[in-house]
Every structure is written in structure tokens, then in C-alpha cells.
């Protein structure tokens, strides 16, 4: 029988033990970033600092995830929640504006790609070219070269011009999280973004990573199909929403 009050979880290991092997708490939350966490039925939730500020993350069955989120935001001052997308209808009175996105993961390198050998790790001398590529191809990106939110950038050049890129950051021990995946509009549809993504994913496992993860806006069907072709799996379809108080 589902209890009406969430049970607070004492530490990161306890959160994982209650999450039924869900990949998001396992590979998206580093142990040293643990703040507070709860369980309710088959759902678990935890607070963390997200790109847009502190948020409550919840995974699990939709109705139980919604019940947990509603109970926690009633007492915990979080400005945003990140919940399973299909849990949103259960929470509508509590939620404001937001967006939908998808969290992907893989625990193995992709199949080799013929153009992947052209991708290389970029250096500081490439930062200006990276900034220009992101300006024209991904103006809403949350990362830029040199901002401290990435560890390395990878790219593909055509005739000496950078036309595709991907970055990574150590999300948790043994986990590389991909960011800043972009292709110049004039060079899309040729697999160059997939080549950059495959190269950095393969490098991750070559350096001993256990998993590689990424997030993308849910309405980007082209990118969704690309990641699935590279062997990534959907770990969770999320909705991020402000909390109405």
C-alpha cells in the first residue's frame, strides 16, 4: 500500500538502493553532490543543482512520482521540478512554464563509423572556431568553450573549417556527460555530428568510463534518431517546470 508521506533517504547509497537500478540516479548524480533524497512507493527524488538552479529530480512510476514531487515541494523550497513527462498532468496546479527533454545513456562504445577518424580532440587554439560554430548552429547551448562546464571538446573539420563539435564533462565517477553537440547548418545531414559524438563516446570508454550520458530537448527528432543509431538508450523522458507558490 502506498504511504502518503515520502521517506527521507540518508545518503547516496541509500538513494541508489531504493531506485531499482534506474540509470538517472546512478549515473547523473555524483555521491559528493548528494543533498537530500526521498522515496515514495516505487519513486525516488533528490535535490540537486541543475543548469537553471536548484531543482527536485524525480523518477519512477508517473502517479507515484507526482505524489512524491507534490509532497516534497510543499516543504522544500525548490524553484523547479524535473519529473517524468507523463507525471505532469498529475501536478498541473503546482506547475508553471518549462520544457521537455530526454536523458540518454549508453554503457558501450558505438559501432565504428567511416568518418569518425576525422574527428579530433580540440585545444585552446580552437576556442574561437568553436564559439563561432556554436553561435550559428546552437545559439541556445548551455556551454561555451572555456566556461569551466566542459572538460574537453571534440570536432570535425572540412577544408580546415570546424563544422561539427561535441563536448564532455565528468558528471559522476566513471561517467562522461556529453554537451554542446552541434553541426553547422550548411553541413547537416552528412553524419558529421554523429562522427564527433561517436569519437568522444569511444574516447570515454577508452579512458575507463562505465557510462556516457547526455540530455537533449525532446522536440529534436533528428538528434534523437542519431543518438539511438549510436547505441544510446532513453533513460527518462523528463519535463522541467517551475513551481507555482
LOMARRO-383993 format. One record per residue: residue in one letter; x, y, z of N, C-alpha, C in turn. Coordinates in steps of 0.2 Angstrom, whole numbers, plus 5000, padded with zeros to 4 digits. Example, Ala and Ser with C-alpha at 12.3 -4.5 7.8 and 13.67 -1.06 7.14 Angstrom:
% residues 2
A506649725039506249785039506649845039
S506449895035506849955036506450005039
//
This chain:
% residues 245
X500449945000500050005000500450065000
X500350114996500750174995500650225001
X501150235005501150285010501050355007
X500750405011500650465009501250515010
X501650495014502250545015502850515013
X503350545010503950525007504350505013
X504850455012505350435017505950465015
X506250505020506950535018507450485018
X507950485013508450445012509150475015
X509550445018510050475022510650485018
X510850455012511450465008511350435001
X511850444997511850424990511750354989
X512150314993512050244993511350214994
X511050244999510350235001509850254995
X509950304992509550334986509650274981
X510250254979510350204974509950144976
X509950124982509650054984508950064983
X508650124984507850124983507650144976
X508150154971507950174964507850114959
X507950054962507849994957508249994951
X508850014952509350014946509250074941
X508850124942508650174937509350204936
X509450214929510150244927510250314929
X509650354930509750434931510150444938
X509850414943510150424950510850394950
X510950344946511550304946512150344943
X511950374937512450404933512450474932
X511950514935511850584934512050624940
X512050584946512150624952512750594956
X513250634956513850614959513750604967
X514050564970514050554978514150614981
X514650654979514850714983514350774982
X513950764977513450814976512750794979
X512750744983512150724987511950784992
X511250794991511050844996510450815000
X509850814998509350775001508950734996
X508650674999508350624994507750594998
X507250574994506650544997506450484993
X506050434995505650384992504950384993
X504550364989503850354990503550304985
X503350244987503250194983503850174979
X503750174972504250154968504650214965
X504450274968504850334965505350354970
X505850394967506350424972506450494969
X506650534973506850604971507450634975
X507750684972508350714976508350784973
X508650824978508850894976509550894973
X509650944968510250954965510351014962
X510951044960510951104957510951084949
X510451114946510451104939510651164935
X510751164928510951214924510551284926
X509951274928509551334929509351344936
X509851314941509751324948509551264951
X509451264958509251204962508551184960
X508551114959507951084957507851014961
X507250994961507050924963506950884957
X507350824957507350774952506950714954
X506450694950506050634952506050584947
X506150514948506050464943505650414947
X505250374942504850314945504150324941
X503750274943503050274940502750344941
X502350364935502150434935501750454941
X501250414943500750444948501150444955
X501650394956502050394962502550454962
X502850464956503250524955502950584957
X502350594954501950654955501850664963
X501650614966501450614973502050634977
X502650604976503250624979503450694978
X503450724971503550784970503150834973
X502450824974502050874977502150874984
X502350814987502450814995503050854996
X503550844992504250874994504250954992
X503950974987503951044986503451084991
X503051044994502651084999503051105005
X503651075006504051085012504751115010
X504951095004505651105002505651164997
X506051214998506051274994506451274987
X506151224983506451224976506151264971
X506451294967506051334962505851294956
X506151234955505951194949505951124951
X505551084947505551014947505750984941
X506050924941506150884935505850824936
X505350804932504950744933504850714927
X504650644927504450614921503850654918
X503950654911503550694907502750674908
X502650614909501950594910501650604917
X502150624921501850644928501550714928
X501750754923501550824923500750834924
X500350794921499650804922499350794929
X499750754933499550744940499750804944
X500150854941500450904945500250974943
X499850974938499651044934499551104939
X499151094944499051154948499751184951
X500251144952500851164955501351194951
X501251184944501751194939501651254935
X502251284933502251344929502551324922
X502851364919503151354912503751314913
X503951284907504551244907504651214900
X505051154900505151124894505251044895
X505251014889505350934889506050924887
X506350874889506950844887507050774889
X507550744886507650674886508350664888
X508450614893509150594896509250524893
X509850524890510050464886510750434890
X510850374889511450344892511650284887
X512250264888512550204885513150184889
X513250114889513750084893514250044888
X514250064882514750034877514850084872
X515450074868515550114863515150104857
X515050154852514650144846515050104841
X514650074836514950044831515350094827
X515950064824516350114821516050144815
X516250214814515950254808516550274804
X516350264797516950284792517250354793
X516850404795517050464795517350484802
X517250444807517450454814518250474815
X518650444810519350454811519550534810
X519050564806519250634805519150684811
X518750654816518650694822519250694827
X519450754830519950754834519850794841
X520250784846520150824852520450894850
X520050944852520151014851520551044857
X520951104855521351134860521151204861
X521451244865521351314866521351354860
X521751334855521851374849521251364845
X520751324847520151314843519551344846
X519651384851519051414855518751464851
X519051504847518751554843518251514838
X518551464835518151424830517551394833
X517651364839517151334842516551384844
X516751444846516251494848515851514842
X516151524836515851544830515351484828
X515651424828515151364826514551364831
X514651374837514051374842513651434841
X513851484839513451544838512951534832
X513251504827512751494821512351434821
X512551384825512251314825511851304831
X512051324837511651314843511651374848
X511351424846511351484850511051484857
X510651424858510451414865510851374869
X511451354867511851304870511951334877
X512051284882512151304889512951304891
X513351284886514051284887514451324881
X514951344883515451384878516151364880
X516551364875517251344876517551394882
X517951364887518251404892517851424898
X517251394898516751424903516851374909
X517251324909517351284915516751234916
X516251224911515751174912515851124907
X516451124904516651064900517351044901
X517550984900518250964901518650964895
X518350934889518650934883518150944877
X518350964872517950974866518250934860
X517850904856518050864850517650894844
X517950894838517750924832517950884826
X517550904821517650884814517750944809
X518250944805518451004801518350974794
X518151024790518051014782518451074779
X518951054775519351104772519651154777
X519851134783520151174788519651214792
X518951204791518451244794518051194799
X518051214805517651174810516951174809
X516651114808515951114806515451074811
X515751034815515450994820515850984826
X515450984832515850984838515450944843
X515750924849515450894855515950904860
X515650914866516050924872515850864878
X516250864883516150814888516350844895
X516050814900516150844907516050784911
X516450774917516450714921515850724926
X515250694924514650704928514650674935
X514950614935514950574941515550524940
X515850494945516450454944516250394939
X516750394934516650354929516150364924
X515850424924515350444919515550504915
X515550504909515650564904514950584902
X514850654903514150684901514350724895
X513950714889514050754883513650814883
X513950864881513650934880513850964873
X513551014871513751054866513851024859
X513450974858513450934852513050984846
X513450994841513151044836513551034829
X513151044824513351044817513151114814
X513651134810513451194806512851184801
X512451234801511851214797511951194790
X512451224787512651204780512951134779
X513151104784513451034784513050984788
X512351004789511950954792511750894787
X511550834790511350784786511850744783
X512550754785513050714782513450674787
X513150674793513350624798513950654802
X514150714801514750744805514650754812
X514050774814513950774821513950704825
X513750654821513750584823514450564824
X514950584819515650574820515950604826
X515850664827516050694833515850664839
X515150644840514950614846515150544847
X515250504841515550444842516250444844
X516650494842517350494844517450514851
X517050554854517150574861516850514865
X516350484863516050424866516550364867
X516850354861517350304861517950324865
X518150384865518650404870518550394877
X517850404879517650394886517850324888
X517650274884517650204886518450184886
X518750214881519550204881519850234887
X519550284890519850304896519550274903
X519150224902518950184908518250204910
X517850244906517250264909516750204909
X516250204914515750154914515150174910
X515050234909514450254905514550324902
X514150334897514150404894513450424894
X513250484896512650514896512550574892
X511950594891511850664888511050684888
X510950744888510250764888510150814882
X509450804879509350844873508550864874
X508450924870507750944870507250894866
X506750874869506350824867506050834859
X506050894857505750904850506250904845
X506850884847507450874841507450804839
X506950784835506950714832507550694828
X507850734825508450714821509050694826
X509150734831509650714836509450654840
X508850644841508550584845508750524841
X508650524834508750464830509550454829
X509850514829510650504829510850464835
X510650484841510950454847510750384847
X510150364845509950294845510350254841
X510550284835510950244830511650234833
X511850284837512550274840512450224847
X511950204848511850154854511650184860
X511450244860511150274867510450254868
X510250244874509650224876509250284880
X508650284879508250334883508250304890
X508550354895508450334902507850364905
X507650424903507050454905506850514901
X506250514899505950574896505650624902
X505950684902505850724908505450784906
X505150824911504850884910505150924916
X505450984914505651034919505151084919
X504951104925504451154926504551194932
X504451264932504451304938503951284943
X504051294949503551284954503151344956
X502451344956502051394957501851394964
X501951454968501851454975501351514977
//
